[in-house]
Amino acid sequence: MSPNPSTLRLPAVLLVLALQACAGDAKPLPEPPQEEVSPVLAVPAGMGHYCSMLWPEQGWAFAWGPTTNSAPCEQLRAQAAGGDVARAGLYSAQGRNNVISRCADGTVGLWSGLGASPLQSAHADATNHQRKSCVFTVAPDALPIFDAPFSLMTRVFHATGFDFAQDVPLDVADFGQTGSTTAHIVDHLGRDQSNANFVNNHDGHDWGMVTGTPILAVANGTVLLARDREVPCASPIQKEVYVQHDVGSDEYLERFVSYYAHFKSYVVTAGQVVRKGQVLGYAGSTGCSSGPHLHLAVARLTNTASEYRRDYSIPGTDHPPMTSNIEIYGWAAPSGFDPWAWRNHPSGALSIHLWNDGQAPVNPNF
């Protein structure tokens, strides 16, 4: 089995500082007041619903509404029976959205703009060119549902981030940056990180911190698994936690899983409902790690590059494949479209900025 992709590559000086800081565990944070917790998150203000459907004989339809009371799938079914939902979820009625269209003739359309304008443009293009079996995947630039996974007063350093290349070499000039025409590591600003302190195919973020730092749930959710996993590394047991987060409901639900690795210890169990800010465990260096840190990755399980809803099965001896893990800081290059969302088809998904205002941990390497 290959090494876990969450292996941390720390600069030598920072690693020494981190290890020196670990003489004692950090003081645990006080738990937030106890209250009844719902595992389903409220939809942030300003969101609407969209629906992309397919019919036999290459028929398709694409509709949307500006509020969460909108029911575009129901409206489309009322117009023509026998259709299947290909994608459905949330978009921003006023903010920026990204849209990918894929049709039977192999055409891929990439659209970005405010409110419904990119949805309208994608629909008009497919209609005007009489394309068949078109599927439209939409994501807002921002869906603010997460708080930081540690106190923002915590002294941390950012070591590695999400790699958008994922084995598909990219020309960073496409993203308004300078660097390699075949970059094998690209960050969310479209910059070539091939020779920087990043890890190829890295699927999340690593923050170095003092051993024992409390690690917090980024949002209300349900613990899917908390486990000790055997790994082929110097520290053979890796402690990790998976939490599922649902936003919205019914056909328009958006689902994410947050994955936290390298705990010194965890204090939650599978099936437990946790609230935002609740302590999941304490930072350590277990498993494939060269120093105490948190590895946080987020999988998007709805409206991925190739699926409406993706099953999430956690293997017994590995962590799930990163086919739809996304960048939680969103795609923010000066130009160009999120390559992970379409260049890597059928893998990939549109990345979304998931942090609540003021809750995004600062990343000096970014």
N, C-alpha and C positions, 0 to 999 in steps of 0.2 A: 504494500500500500504506500502511495506517495505521501510525503510529509504534508501536514495540514497547511492550507494556504494562509492561515491566520498567523503563521510564524512572524514574530516581530523582528525587524532589522533596525536596531538602535544605533545611532552614532556613538562612537566609543566614549566620548566625553560625557554625553548625556546618560549613557548606560551606567558609568561609574557614579555619577551624581545620583541616579535613581537608586542604585544599590546601596549607596552610603545613607540615603534617606530612609532606608528600611530598618533602622535599628529597632523601631517599635511600631506597632500598628497604629494607624490613624484613629482618632477618637470617633466612634460611631455617631452618625447623625441621629437626632431624635426622630422617632416615627411621627408622621403626620397624625392628626386626630383620627380616631377610628370612626368610620362611617360606612354605611352600606355602599357597596361598590358595584357598578354595572360594568360588565366586560365590553359593552357596546359603546363606542364613542359618539358624542354628538357631532353632527356634520357642521363644520365651520360655516359661519355666515357667508352669504354670497354665492353659494353653490347651486347648480341646477343639475338636472338629469339628462343623459343622452342615451340613445339606443341605436345599435346597428343590427339589422336582421337580414337573414337570407331565406330565399324560397327556392323550391325546385325549379329546374329550367333556367338557372343562372339569374333569377330575380333577386333584387336587393332593395333595401330602404334604409334611410338614415334620418333620424329625427331627434329633436332636443327640446327642452323647456327650461325657462330661466329660474325655476325654484325647485325645491325638493318635494313640492306638491305636484310637480309635473309628472306625467305618466306616459312618456313617448312610446314605450313598448306596447302598452295597452292600446294606445291610439293606432299604432301600426297594425296590431292584430285585428282591431275592429275594421280596418280597411281591407285586409286580405288575410284569410285564414291559412294555416299550414306553414307559417314561417317559424324559423328558429332564431333565437337570440345569438348573435355572434359576439357582440360586445355590448356592455351596458354599465354605466357608472356615473361618476361625478365629473363636472367641468365647472370652471369659474364663470359666472354670468357676466362679470365685469373685468376680471383680471386676465392675465395671459394664459393661453392654452396651447397645447401642441397636439397635432392630429397627424396620424399616419393612415393613408388609404392603400389597400392592396386589392387588386382586381384580377380576374381570371386570365387576362392577357399578359400578366406579369408586371404590369405597371405599378410602381410604388410612388405615391405622392406624399410630400412632406410639407406641412402647413403649420405656421405659428402666427399668433396674433391675439388681439384683445377680444374678450367676450366670445360671441358666437361667430365672429368674422372668419376664423380659420375653418370652422365647421361648415359654414356656408360656402367657402371657397372650395373645400374638398368635395362637397356634394355637387356643386356646379360643374366642377371639372369632370367628375365621373358621369354626370348626366349629359353634358355637352358632347362628350366623346363616346357616348353610348356604350360605356364599359359594362361588363358582366360580372356578376358574383363579387361585388365590392364589399370589403370589410373595413370599417373605420374604427380605429383605436384612438382614444382621446385621453389626455391627462392634463390637469391644471399644472402650471408652473409651481404653484405652492398649495399645499394642503396642511395647514398648521395644526398638528395634533400631538407632537412630541415635545417634551421637556428634555433637558440635558440628562445624560445617564449618571451624572455625578454632580455634586454641588459646584456651582460656578465659581465658588471661592477656592476650590481645590487647585493646587499647583500641579499642572500637567504639562506635558509637551507632546505635540502631535508628531507621530513618526511616519505613518504610512496612510494613504487614502485609497479610494476606490479607483480601480484601473478600468478605463472605458475601452481599451483596445481588446483585451480578452482574446489574444491570439489572432486578431484581425489587424494587421499592420495599417497604421493610419498616417496620412499626410497632414501634419498639424497646420499647414497653411490654409487648409479648408476651414479652420476654426479661428482664423485671424491671428495665428501665432507663428513664431519662427522655430525651426528645429527640423527634425528628421522627416523625410517624406515617407518613411516606413517605421514610424515610432511604434514600439511594442508595449509601451506604458504611457498612457495619456490620462491626465487628471481632469476634473470637472470644469476647469477653465480652458480646456483644449490644449494644454501645454505638454510638450514632450518631457516625460520624466524617466526616459529609458536609462539615463546614467545618473539619476538622482537616488535618494534614499527611499525608493519605493520597491514594492515586491510585484513581480509579474503575476498577472491574474489575481491580484488582491481584490477581495470581494467586500471590503468594509473599511472601517477606520480603526487605527490603533492609537491609544493615548497612554504614554508612560506615566506612572503615578506611584505614590508610596504604597507599599504592601499594606493591606488592611483598609484602604480607602473604600467607603461604602459605595456600592454600585446600585443605582436606582432604576426602577421601571420607568421607561420613557413615556408610558401612557397606561391607562387602564387596560387590562387584558386578562387572558387566561394562560396559565403556565401549561405549555404542551409537554415539556420535559425538563427535568433538572437531573443531571447525571454526572458520574465519573466515567470518562471514556478512555479506553486504552488507545495510545497513539505511539507511533514508531519514533519516539524522540527521547532525549536524555532524561526528561521527566516523563515517565510512561503513562501517567494518569492526568487527563485534562478535565477540569471541572467546568461545566457549561450549562446555560439555561436558555430555553426557547419560550417566548411569550407571543401569543396571537392577539392581534388588535383588529377589531371590526369597526368600520365607519359606515354609518347609514344602515340600510336594510333592504331586504327582498332582492329584486333583480339588480338594484343599483348599489348594492353593498360593495365597498372596497375593503380588501383584506390584506394585512401585512403581518409578518412575523419578525420580531426582533430577536437576535441571537447574540448572547454575551458569553465570552470565553476567557479562560485562564484564571478563574476565581481561586483564591486561597480556600474559600469555603462559601457555600450558598445556604440560604435559609428558607427556601421555598420548595414546594413539591408539585408534581404533576397534577393538574386539575384545579389547582388553587387559583382563585380570582384575586388579582393584585390591582392596586390603585397606582396612579401616577405618583412618582416620588417615593414609593415604598421600597425599602431595602431588599434587594434580591440576594445579596451576598457581599463578599469583600474581595477587593482586588488582590491578585497574586501573580504567580509566574508558573502555574501548572501547565503541563503539556508542552507543546511546541512553542517555546518562548525563551528568549534570552534575557529577560528582565521583567519586573512587575509591570503589568499594563492591563488595560481593557481592550479587547477586540470586540467591536460592535458591527454587526452586519444586519441588513434589513432585506427580507425577501418580499416582493410584491406578488400576491397570489391571484389577483384579478386583473383582467385586461392586460395581459402580457403580450409579447410580440406575436405569439401564435395561439394563445388560449384565452377563452372567456374567463374560466375559473380553473385554477391549477390545484391539483391535489398536492399535499405536502407530507411526504413520508420521510421520517428521520431514520436513516439506516442504523443498525445496531453498532457498527464498527467505524462509522465515518459520519460527517455531517452532510446534510443534503447538498446535491449539486447546485452550484450557484447560477443556474440557468436564468433565474429572474430576480436575483439580488439587484438592488438599485442604489444609486448615490443619494443619500439623504440630504445633501446640500443642493441637489438638483443639478441640471446642466446649465452652466453659466459662462460659456465661452463667448468671446466678442462676436463671433459669427458662426454659422453652420448649425446643423441639427444634431441632436444627441445620437451618436453613432451606435451606442449600445442598444438603442431601441429598434434599429432597422438593419444596420450593417451585419449584425450577428444573428439575424433570423435563421432558425426559429427560436434560438435563445434570446435573452434580453427582454427589456421592458423599458418604458419611458420612465426616466428618473424624475422624482418630485422633491422639492424642498419641503421637508416634513416638520421643520422646527417651528415651535411657537415663537412669537416675537420676543427677542432678548434671550432666547434659550439655546441658540446654536453655540456649541463650544468653539472658542477661537482656535483657528488652525494656522499657526505661523508659517507652515510650509506651503500654505495656499495663498 
